[in-house]
Amino acid sequence: MFINKYCLNYDKYPKGIEMENQTISKRKSFIYVLILVFRIFYFLFWLSSFLVFMVALYALPRLDISVKLLQPFEFPVLFTYAEKEALVNWSPDLTTEVQMNYGMGVIETATVPGGFLFVYCLIILASLVCIILSIRYTIRILKSLRGGSFFIVENGIRLRWIAVLSIVVFITDKLGLIVSSSYMRDKLDYPHLKFSAFNLYAIVNIETILSALFLLVIAEVFRVGAKLKQENDLTI
């Protein structure tokens, strides 16, 4: 009876090992796919950064004159609707008067003053560099997970940097919006639109900051926990 039970367990043991190996193989395959996706984004953002850098170099010696680009460049603007009222038909029997207080749009032009273009490109370039660094840290975290050493102090530090860089991206994005709107507000003439340097759209997506702060807290907890684990392993 003892031998039969032992043999039964022995027969099941290789199956358990095989299932575990299949799970590990699937997990590694998924991580490989994630790394590939992030590497594609890494390349695309590097390409975007290079193009923006070339535009900035082109505008640098032409700060006092207007430059003509090969392709139109997009600039965000903020505006309000000049008309006091508009009508909204909620249903055939219900019509309400409303007012458009704030709005955001994008203008496209191939002729831009060199000085403004140079400053705007520097802001965009700073944002793109932060995104590239965040993707790089993410790839390193995925590589450590693929190697089976995820819970380490280095990953906690990487998560911290990703959170900080996310905050910087948010700030540079809003800075670019305000700089573009401030410069364009008295140079654009559209019927019924009043352009402004600042409105509520300049501070939307504030949840991005909150998410980054939450990630910063998680990163610190992760780092401290990994450090304690490392010290405990050394003690044992």
LOVO-105355 format. One line per field, with one value per residue (C-alpha): x, y, z; residue number from 1. Coordinates in steps of 0.5 Angstrom, whole numbers, plus 500, padded with zeros to 3 digits. Layout:
N
xx	(X ...)
yy	(Y ...)
zz	(Z ...)
k	(NUM ...)
end
This chain:
236
xx	(500 506 509 503 502 509 509 502 505 511 507 504 510 513 506 507 514 511 505 510 515 509 507 514 515 508 510 517 513 509 515 518 512 512 519 518 512 516 522 518 515 523 525 519 520 527 525 521 526 531 526 524 532 533 527 530 537 534 531 537 540 534 531 529 526 520 522 518 518 517 511 506 508 502 501 496 492 486 480 473 467 466 458 454 449 448 442 443 437 437 430 425 421 427 432 437 441 448 455 462 467 473 476 483 485 491 493 497 502 509 511 513 517 524 525 518 519 526 523 517 522 526 520 517 524 525 518 520 527 523 518 524 528 521 521 528 527 520 524 530 524 521 528 529 522 524 531 527 530 524 524 530 532 534 527 524 529 527 520 521 525 519 514 518 519 512 511 516 512 506 509 513 506 503 508 508 501 501 507 504 497 501 504 498 493 494 496 490 483 477 470 467 473 477 484 487 494 491 484 482 484 491 491 486 489 491 490 496 500 496 498 505 505 502 507 512 509 509 516 519 515 518 525 525 521 527 532 530 529 536 539 535 538 545 543 541)
yy	(500 505 503 504 511 513 511 515 521 520 519 526 530 530 533 538 540 540 545 550 550 552 557 560 559 563 569 570 570 575 579 579 581 587 589 589 594 598 598 600 606 607 608 612 617 617 619 624 627 627 631 636 637 638 643 647 647 650 655 657 662 665 667 674 672 668 661 656 649 643 640 644 644 644 649 648 655 656 660 662 663 670 670 670 664 658 653 646 641 636 633 636 638 641 647 650 656 655 659 656 658 655 651 648 647 646 650 648 653 652 659 661 666 663 665 662 656 655 656 651 646 646 645 639 636 636 632 627 626 625 620 616 615 613 607 606 604 600 596 595 593 588 585 584 580 576 574 572 578 583 585 588 595 598 597 601 606 606 606 613 616 614 617 624 624 623 629 633 631 634 640 641 639 645 649 648 649 656 659 657 660 666 668 666 670 677 674 670 672 667 669 669 666 670 667 667 665 661 658 651 647 649 645 639 632 634 626 625 628 624 618 620 621 615 611 615 612 605 606 608 602 597 600 599 592 590 593 589 583 584 585 579 574 576 575 568)
zz	(500 502 495 491 494 493 486 485 488 483 477 479 481 473 471 476 474 467 469 473 467 462 466 467 459 458 463 460 453 455 458 452 448 453 452 445 445 450 445 439 443 445 438 436 442 440 433 435 439 434 429 434 436 428 428 434 431 424 428 433 428 425 432 430 423 421 419 414 415 410 414 418 426 431 437 442 444 449 448 450 446 445 444 450 449 445 444 446 443 449 446 441 447 451 449 453 453 455 454 452 458 456 450 447 440 436 430 424 421 417 418 425 428 430 437 439 435 438 445 444 441 447 452 447 447 455 455 450 454 460 457 454 460 463 458 459 466 465 460 466 471 466 464 472 472 466 470 476 481 481 488 489 491 484 482 487 485 478 480 484 477 473 478 478 471 470 474 470 463 466 468 461 457 461 460 453 452 456 452 446 448 451 444 440 443 440 433 432 429 429 429 435 439 444 445 452 455 461 463 466 461 462 469 467 468 475 476 473 479 484 480 480 487 489 485 488 495 492 490 496 500 495 496 503 503 498 502 508 504 502 509 512 506 508 515 514)
k	(1 2 3 4 5 6 7 8 9 10 11 12 13 14 15 16 17 18 19 20 21 22 23 24 25 26 27 28 29 30 31 32 33 34 35 36 37 38 39 40 41 42 43 44 45 46 47 48 49 50 51 52 53 54 55 56 57 58 59 60 61 62 63 64 65 66 67 68 69 70 71 72 73 74 75 76 77 78 79 80 81 82 83 84 85 86 87 88 89 90 91 92 93 94 95 96 97 98 99 100 101 102 103 104 105 106 107 108 109 110 111 112 113 114 115 116 117 118 119 120 121 122 123 124 125 126 127 128 129 130 131 132 133 134 135 136 137 138 139 140 141 142 143 144 145 146 147 148 149 150 151 152 153 154 155 156 157 158 159 160 161 162 163 164 165 166 167 168 169 170 171 172 173 174 175 176 177 178 179 180 181 182 183 184 185 186 187 188 189 190 191 192 193 194 195 196 197 198 199 200 201 202 203 204 205 206 207 208 209 210 211 212 213 214 215 216 217 218 219 220 221 222 223 224 225 226 227 228 229 230 231 232 233 234 235 236)
end
